[in-house]
Amino acid sequence: MIHPSVSEPLFARRALTQVCAYCGAHFRVLLTCAPEGNEPVDYFCPECGKQYDAEAALQPQVSLLRSRADGKKDRYQETMF
């Protein structure tokens, strides 16, 4: 039986399906999480750029499932109020 000399950290992958609150696009977010050491990470809607956040060990992978539903072509702009 072969045993690795260095133990690899165990990562868990979690997939989320999300609908953008701004443009209505549907997208999947793949999060890679560790038992310890997750940090706040940002990811963005692939259609309008609205920012979302999560806790993960690596940068999330985002893939578009369905295009935006609002009929617009603008990008999301965060307001400071």
Backbone as a chain_set.jsonl record, in Angstrom:
{"seq": "MIHPSVSEPLFARRALTQVCAYCGAHFRVLLTCAPEGNEPVDYFCPECGKQYDAEAALQPQVSLLRSRADGKKDRYQETMF", "coords": {"N": [[0.848, -1.181, 0.0], [0.566, 2.192, -0.829], [1.512, 5.154, 0.716], [1.064, 8.611, 0.936], [3.748, 10.911, 1.487], [3.378, 13.439, 2.419], [0.649, 14.859, 3.923], [-2.278, 15.906, 2.344], [-4.323, 18.818, 2.565], [-7.774, 18.519, 3.277], [-10.16, 19.418, 1.045], [-13.352, 20.768, 0.551], [-15.86, 20.919, -1.854], [-18.411, 23.085, -2.872], [-21.345, 23.758, -4.552], [-23.268, 26.472, -5.614], [-26.338, 27.694, -6.815], [-27.321, 30.703, -8.098], [-29.36, 33.63, -8.291], [-29.027, 36.748, -9.688], [-29.503, 39.651, -7.83], [-29.714, 42.117, -8.987], [-29.818, 42.036, -11.899], [-31.091, 39.687, -12.612], [-29.858, 37.482, -13.77], [-28.929, 34.029, -13.953], [-26.588, 32.099, -12.259], [-23.877, 29.813, -11.544], [-21.954, 29.122, -8.689], [-18.911, 27.902, -7.681], [-17.543, 26.893, -4.796], [-14.557, 26.38, -3.016], [-13.726, 25.001, -0.102], [-11.933, 24.827, 2.998], [-11.298, 22.842, 5.945], [-10.265, 24.495, 7.909], [-9.116, 27.879, 7.803], [-10.525, 29.323, 5.86], [-11.319, 32.275, 4.071], [-12.745, 35.58, 3.681], [-14.036, 36.08, 0.452], [-14.572, 37.621, -2.719], [-16.971, 37.493, -5.361], [-18.416, 37.877, -8.625], [-21.358, 38.81, -10.457], [-21.644, 37.409, -13.635], [-22.916, 38.797, -15.689], [-23.707, 41.51, -15.017], [-21.889, 42.406, -13.152], [-22.356, 42.771, -10.419], [-21.346, 42.63, -7.052], [-20.749, 39.916, -4.86], [-20.297, 38.088, -1.789], [-18.441, 35.526, -0.04], [-17.248, 32.836, 2.05], [-14.287, 31.146, 1.64], [-11.579, 28.888, 0.723], [-10.231, 29.19, -1.64], [-10.348, 31.257, -4.629], [-13.641, 31.727, -5.823], [-15.248, 29.93, -8.533], [-17.121, 31.051, -11.205], [-19.897, 30.515, -13.26], [-21.986, 31.273, -15.983], [-25.421, 30.547, -16.196], [-27.928, 31.342, -17.166], [-28.781, 34.114, -19.104], [-29.104, 37.632, -18.281], [-32.225, 38.931, -17.088], [-33.491, 41.357, -17.202], [-33.487, 42.872, -19.494], [-31.735, 44.967, -19.945], [-28.488, 46.537, -20.587], [-26.645, 47.569, -18.937], [-24.059, 48.005, -16.401], [-23.718, 46.976, -13.013], [-23.65, 49.406, -10.434], [-22.212, 50.219, -7.474], [-23.602, 52.044, -4.823], [-22.879, 54.699, -2.52], [-24.529, 55.483, -0.432]], "CA": [[0.0, 0.0, 0.0], [1.357, 3.416, -0.948], [1.042, 6.26, 1.543], [1.75, 9.859, 0.607], [4.626, 11.377, 2.551], [2.822, 14.698, 2.925], [-0.814, 14.795, 3.867], [-2.925, 17.02, 1.664], [-5.51, 19.291, 3.281], [-9.019, 18.065, 2.671], [-10.989, 20.518, 0.582], [-14.734, 20.424, 0.204], [-16.418, 21.799, -2.887], [-19.845, 23.331, -2.727], [-21.876, 24.513, -5.692], [-24.472, 27.259, -5.352], [-26.996, 28.318, -7.958], [-27.735, 32.003, -7.591], [-30.007, 34.587, -9.189], [-28.533, 38.084, -9.361], [-30.532, 40.543, -7.302], [-29.802, 43.318, -9.806], [-30.199, 41.854, -13.298], [-31.869, 38.468, -12.79], [-29.091, 36.399, -14.392], [-28.732, 32.831, -13.136], [-25.217, 31.621, -12.386], [-23.429, 28.814, -10.578], [-20.733, 29.487, -7.99], [-18.236, 26.745, -7.11], [-16.706, 27.297, -3.676], [-13.637, 25.384, -2.483], [-13.567, 25.342, 1.304], [-11.053, 24.005, 3.817], [-11.811, 22.726, 7.314], [-9.81, 25.703, 8.597], [-8.399, 28.78, 6.921], [-11.34, 30.018, 4.861], [-11.267, 33.729, 4.193], [-13.751, 36.257, 2.852], [-13.69, 36.243, -0.959], [-15.61, 38.252, -3.528], [-17.225, 37.015, -6.717], [-19.235, 38.861, -9.325], [-22.313, 38.35, -11.459], [-20.978, 37.484, -14.929], [-23.652, 39.653, -16.625], [-23.733, 42.936, -14.667], [-20.767, 42.752, -12.284], [-22.712, 42.971, -9.013], [-20.442, 41.91, -6.16], [-21.258, 39.066, -3.785], [-19.178, 37.59, -0.987], [-18.561, 34.202, 0.557], [-16.048, 32.397, 2.757], [-13.719, 29.993, 0.938], [-10.124, 28.789, 0.759], [-9.754, 29.625, -2.956], [-11.261, 32.15, -5.351], [-14.762, 30.988, -6.418], [-15.407, 29.847, -9.979], [-18.482, 31.469, -11.538], [-20.285, 30.239, -14.642], [-23.314, 31.766, -16.334], [-26.405, 29.532, -16.567], [-28.966, 31.995, -17.976], [-28.507, 35.55, -19.244], [-29.897, 38.568, -17.49], [-33.653, 38.917, -17.395], [-34.075, 42.696, -17.114], [-33.496, 43.518, -20.806], [-30.79, 46.084, -19.989], [-27.108, 46.198, -20.901], [-25.785, 48.344, -18.052], [-23.306, 47.317, -15.367], [-24.119, 47.357, -11.668], [-22.786, 50.396, -9.79], [-22.426, 50.292, -6.033], [-23.79, 53.409, -4.323], [-22.267, 54.911, -1.203], [-25.47, 56.07, 0.516]], "C": [[0.889, 1.239, 0.0], [0.704, 4.509, -0.11], [1.767, 7.526, 1.137], [2.589, 10.328, 1.791], [4.122, 12.678, 3.177], [1.311, 14.594, 2.823], [-1.359, 16.07, 3.24], [-4.093, 17.511, 2.516], [-6.767, 18.823, 2.543], [-9.866, 19.28, 2.324], [-12.378, 19.983, 0.257], [-15.202, 21.42, -0.845], [-17.916, 21.889, -2.708], [-20.293, 24.184, -3.893], [-23.173, 25.198, -5.282], [-25.041, 27.715, -6.687], [-27.618, 29.597, -7.442], [-28.408, 32.816, -8.689], [-29.547, 35.972, -8.754], [-29.694, 38.975, -8.931], [-30.706, 41.792, -8.162], [-30.374, 43.043, -11.195], [-31.003, 40.58, -13.567], [-31.148, 37.335, -13.489], [-28.975, 35.232, -13.417], [-27.286, 32.376, -13.347], [-24.892, 30.646, -11.273], [-22.1, 29.27, -10.0], [-20.164, 28.22, -7.362], [-17.268, 27.245, -6.053], [-15.839, 26.126, -3.245], [-13.303, 25.807, -1.064], [-12.643, 24.356, 1.995], [-11.663, 23.885, 5.206], [-11.439, 23.94, 8.167], [-9.14, 26.602, 7.562], [-9.214, 29.402, 5.807], [-11.285, 31.514, 5.134], [-12.389, 34.347, 3.378], [-13.218, 36.43, 1.425], [-14.871, 36.884, -1.679], [-15.759, 37.497, -4.837], [-18.282, 37.919, -7.314], [-20.208, 38.19, -10.284], [-21.64, 38.471, -12.826], [-21.683, 38.393, -15.946], [-23.542, 41.137, -16.284], [-22.597, 43.361, -13.736], [-21.118, 43.009, -10.835], [-21.858, 42.065, -8.14], [-21.208, 41.125, -5.097], [-20.058, 38.584, -2.99], [-19.5, 36.233, -0.381], [-17.301, 33.954, 1.371], [-15.557, 31.147, 2.055], [-12.2, 30.02, 1.067], [-9.499, 29.298, -0.542], [-10.779, 30.553, -3.592], [-12.385, 31.33, -5.989], [-14.721, 30.995, -7.945], [-16.873, 30.124, -10.292], [-18.752, 31.137, -13.006], [-21.736, 30.642, -14.862], [-24.219, 30.612, -16.759], [-27.478, 30.108, -17.483], [-28.719, 33.491, -17.957], [-29.475, 36.396, -18.429], [-31.325, 38.659, -18.003], [-34.274, 40.315, -17.439], [-34.085, 43.448, -18.442], [-32.538, 44.683, -20.944], [-29.399, 45.587, -20.358], [-26.134, 46.933, -19.991], [-25.041, 47.441, -17.069], [-23.786, 47.821, -14.013], [-23.123, 48.367, -11.122], [-23.174, 50.489, -8.332], [-22.586, 51.767, -5.629], [-23.247, 53.509, -2.915], [-23.236, 55.48, -0.178], [-25.905, 55.02, 1.489]], "O": [[1.859, 1.311, 0.755], [-0.497, 4.757, -0.214], [2.991, 7.509, 1.006], [2.198, 10.166, 2.947], [4.416, 12.971, 4.336], [0.766, 14.279, 1.765], [-0.937, 17.175, 3.581], [-4.786, 16.699, 3.13], [-6.786, 18.751, 1.315], [-10.239, 20.066, 3.195], [-12.53, 18.872, -0.252], [-14.963, 22.622, -0.726], [-18.593, 20.899, -2.429], [-19.69, 25.216, -4.186], [-24.056, 24.585, -4.683], [-24.29, 28.084, -7.59], [-28.359, 29.581, -6.46], [-28.064, 32.701, -9.865], [-29.665, 36.328, -7.581], [-30.73, 39.036, -9.594], [-31.738, 42.458, -8.077], [-31.302, 43.725, -11.631], [-31.544, 40.422, -14.662], [-31.765, 36.31, -13.779], [-28.928, 35.429, -12.203], [-26.82, 32.28, -14.483], [-25.523, 30.639, -10.216], [-21.226, 29.745, -10.725], [-20.851, 27.539, -6.6], [-16.294, 27.933, -6.363], [-16.328, 25.003, -3.12], [-12.675, 26.843, -0.846], [-12.58, 23.185, 1.62], [-12.46, 24.733, 5.606], [-12.204, 24.357, 9.037], [-8.647, 26.112, 6.546], [-8.635, 29.967, 4.879], [-11.214, 31.951, 6.282], [-12.928, 33.705, 2.477], [-12.086, 36.871, 1.225], [-16.024, 36.705, -1.288], [-14.797, 36.932, -5.357], [-18.966, 38.645, -6.593], [-19.915, 37.137, -10.85], [-21.113, 39.535, -13.15], [-21.091, 38.725, -16.973], [-23.307, 41.95, -17.178], [-22.368, 44.556, -13.552], [-20.25, 43.433, -10.072], [-21.667, 40.887, -8.443], [-22.18, 41.611, -4.518], [-18.925, 38.662, -3.464], [-20.66, 35.849, -0.234], [-16.388, 34.78, 1.375], [-16.312, 30.19, 1.889], [-11.611, 31.026, 1.464], [-8.367, 29.781, -0.542], [-11.927, 30.627, -3.154], [-12.103, 30.324, -6.641], [-14.226, 31.937, -8.565], [-17.764, 29.505, -9.71], [-17.941, 31.439, -13.882], [-22.6, 30.381, -14.025], [-23.829, 29.79, -17.589], [-27.893, 29.467, -18.448], [-28.474, 34.069, -16.897], [-30.513, 35.927, -17.962], [-31.591, 38.487, -19.192], [-35.473, 40.441, -17.691], [-34.631, 44.549, -18.519], [-32.531, 45.337, -21.986], [-29.154, 44.383, -20.432], [-24.928, 46.924, -20.24], [-25.36, 46.26, -16.93], [-24.214, 48.968, -13.889], [-21.914, 48.226, -11.308], [-24.318, 50.796, -7.996], [-21.803, 52.622, -6.043], [-23.167, 52.51, -2.2], [-22.789, 55.929, 0.877], [-26.704, 55.299, 2.383]]}, "num_chains": 1, "name": "protein.A"}
